[in-house]
């Protein structure tokens, strides 16, 4: 037997995190010694949703936002299991705060280390963008296909395939699909405002969605104001026009309504049922599948939008060939089958500047019909030659980085061992690096260099990005750009004419002879579907247009 009043006091102290060590031992003894005590504790735990919160913490490694009420588990499925293991669960629950306070999680510790930004030293490059950081463990979903999305101010421009961390998404129009790491897929129609909270939980403040929840994601929950719609293995839709007003439609299976639900509303909605809650009034409806977006329609729209983008790019590409000062332009389109020749599409180019593809696979580019070449082997490259020298040069490429395993991943190298030699590459940390040789000496100090902040993180692998670098000899500056935005700039202390000559796209030539022992590979791993070299310094606006 036990003192039930005393047990209730200990449970309240536990939830308030006020248990003293002797009370904790007393509490454990009660739970382990009485099945009735465990039932009482579970009732309280179910009420407070603590078990659910604990499970969500285990999955997301971080606590829920303070304003989100944890969703309790469905008793009828978990009660037997919870009762059977209640003693163990209770001990683990009691021990959880101890472990939780034992130190920062690894990803949080890493972020804290990344915050220690070193002071800028005289002569170092000026960095106009913030370094990109983020732990993949903080991601909860991936952005699937999108059509016609216009992101609201303050929401970064996201591309299909982007990992999505916890946080808010706002968009004015369009449709998108969210692929949660739990396995749930959610199609959202704009305008919409939503918050990603965990792989099993999201909030919808405005917009329409349809959620498809396979068995591994059962329990997936959408919060709308004080209402929680908990999946029980189903497909359902929600429409939130303003806070407090919500429609819920069930197309397959059933959902459970929790939270602040009007007394007249049923708590379990089954297939074919729907209800609308408006200003506290409940209206029963029949589920209307036609009022929500069909996933097949989203796919068709995406195909049409992709074809339209490709058509727009082809028109822009034709115009770009006449860009003043364009020396080399590889678009990788319309190559002859079996040929290793890569035509230089610049309007004034001659056949002597055509490239030769060594290795490399013919792959798809930014759109299904767009051609690209893939660099996977250490020998893969496009080799070409061009002559001359000039004070300024602009390099641009659309690249998809698949991995950065090497210390250096060359995008372009040109004129090895000559003054004016160019090395354009990605460092292993994901930074863009431009190096221009200012003297013949084989020393690190012989190079004029500009290094960007980290622009390629793990979450950027497999995504297309536009990279550009400007060497402005007249202005004595070098600048880096990503997706049309300048991210770094730095001075050229020893102005040196850029030397054109033998070049490798996606690789480099180790200098011959015995003076230098290059033993490492510097091959690029990924795809390139457009490359341009211009004999002048492009303006920021010209680069922004090229990145569209």
URMO-V59728 format. One record per helix or strand of 2 or more residues. SS is the DSSP state (alpha for helix, beta for strand). FROM is the first residue (numbers start at 0). TO is the last residue. If there is no record, write none. Layout:
ss=[SS	SS]
from=[FROM	FROM]
to=[TO	TO]
//
This chain:
ss=[alpha	alpha	alpha	alpha	alpha	alpha	alpha	alpha	beta	beta	beta	beta	beta	alpha	beta	beta	beta	beta	beta	beta	beta	beta	alpha	alpha	beta	beta	alpha	beta	beta	beta	beta	beta	beta	beta	beta	beta	alpha	beta	alpha	beta	beta	beta	beta	beta	beta	alpha]
from=[3	20	34	49	74	85	105	135	138	162	166	184	200	214	220	226	234	244	253	267	272	280	288	294	325	340	350	354	360	370	380	388	392	407	421	430	443	446	457	463	476	484	497	501	525	539]
to=[14	32	47	59	83	99	113	137	150	164	179	197	211	216	223	230	241	251	258	269	277	285	290	319	329	341	352	357	363	374	384	389	400	413	426	436	445	453	459	471	481	490	498	504	533	545]
//
